[in-house]
Amino acid sequence: MKSRRRRRYYYAMMGVCLGLFVLAWGAVRFVSVPAAVGMCVVAMVIPPAAAVFANRRDPEDDWWDDPRWEDPKWDDPGHDRDRPDHEPRQ
């Protein structure tokens, strides 16, 4: 899933969360306080789920295959971390 689509899903989930809070305490509490509290509990679970969903790794992403992670001199002082040893210097 592309970054733009993940962002849309995240904002949609957060919009639903906000809508649940507003609807619960703006209208539903006059009919049923337990239902309003239940809506708020559901809304309380949405932000962490949205954050996990928005930050998950995609199979198309290649950020974990960075060749710099296998660089044997990574921690040596003065070593250029942006150019690993196995890449030719330009």
C-alpha positions as CSV (number, residue, x, y, z in Angstrom):
1,M,0.0,0.0,0.0
2,K,1.4,3.3,-1.0
3,S,2.1,6.1,1.4
4,R,-0.7,8.3,0.1
5,R,-3.3,5.6,0.5
6,R,-2.0,4.8,4.0
7,R,-2.4,8.5,4.9
8,R,-5.9,8.6,3.5
9,Y,-6.9,5.6,5.6
10,Y,-5.2,7.1,8.7
11,Y,-7.1,10.4,8.3
12,A,-10.4,8.6,7.6
13,M,-9.9,6.5,10.8
14,M,-9.1,9.6,12.8
15,G,-12.2,11.4,11.3
16,V,-14.4,8.5,12.4
17,C,-12.8,8.7,15.8
18,L,-13.6,12.4,16.1
19,G,-17.0,11.9,14.7
20,L,-17.8,9.3,17.3
21,F,-16.8,11.6,20.1
22,V,-18.8,14.5,18.8
23,L,-21.8,12.4,18.0
24,A,-21.6,10.6,21.4
25,W,-21.6,13.7,23.5
26,G,-23.5,15.9,21.2
27,A,-26.6,13.8,20.5
28,V,-26.4,10.2,21.8
29,R,-26.0,11.1,25.5
30,F,-29.5,12.6,25.5
31,V,-30.9,9.2,24.5
32,S,-28.5,6.8,26.3
33,V,-25.5,7.6,28.4
34,P,-24.2,4.0,28.3
35,A,-24.3,4.1,24.5
36,A,-22.4,7.3,24.5
37,V,-19.8,5.9,26.8
38,G,-19.5,2.8,24.6
39,M,-19.0,5.0,21.5
40,C,-16.2,6.8,23.3
41,V,-14.6,3.5,24.2
42,V,-14.6,2.5,20.6
43,A,-13.3,5.9,19.6
44,M,-10.5,5.5,22.2
45,V,-9.2,2.4,20.5
46,I,-9.1,3.9,17.0
47,P,-6.1,6.2,17.3
48,P,-3.5,3.5,18.3
49,A,-5.0,1.2,15.6
50,A,-4.7,4.0,13.0
51,A,-1.1,4.7,14.0
52,V,-0.2,1.0,13.7
53,F,-2.0,0.7,10.4
54,A,-0.4,3.8,9.0
55,N,3.2,2.8,9.9
56,R,3.2,-0.8,8.7
57,R,5.7,-2.0,6.2
58,D,4.8,-2.7,2.6
59,P,6.2,-5.5,0.5
60,E,7.1,-2.8,-2.1
61,D,9.1,-0.7,0.3
62,D,12.8,-1.5,0.3
63,W,14.0,0.6,3.3
64,W,15.0,-2.5,5.2
65,D,17.4,-3.7,2.4
66,D,19.8,-0.8,2.9
67,P,23.3,-2.0,2.0
68,R,24.8,0.4,4.7
69,W,23.5,-2.0,7.4
70,E,26.0,-4.6,6.3
71,D,29.0,-2.2,6.3
72,P,31.7,-3.6,8.6
73,K,33.2,-0.2,9.4
74,W,29.8,1.4,10.3
75,D,30.9,2.3,13.8
76,D,34.4,3.4,13.0
77,P,35.1,7.1,13.8
78,G,35.5,9.2,10.7
79,H,33.8,6.6,8.4
80,D,31.5,8.0,5.8
81,R,28.2,6.3,6.6
82,D,26.5,7.5,3.5
83,R,29.0,5.6,1.3
84,P,29.5,2.0,2.5
85,D,32.9,0.3,1.7
86,H,31.4,-1.9,-1.0
87,E,30.1,1.0,-3.0
88,P,32.6,2.7,-5.3
89,R,33.5,6.3,-4.4
90,Q,32.6,8.8,-7.0
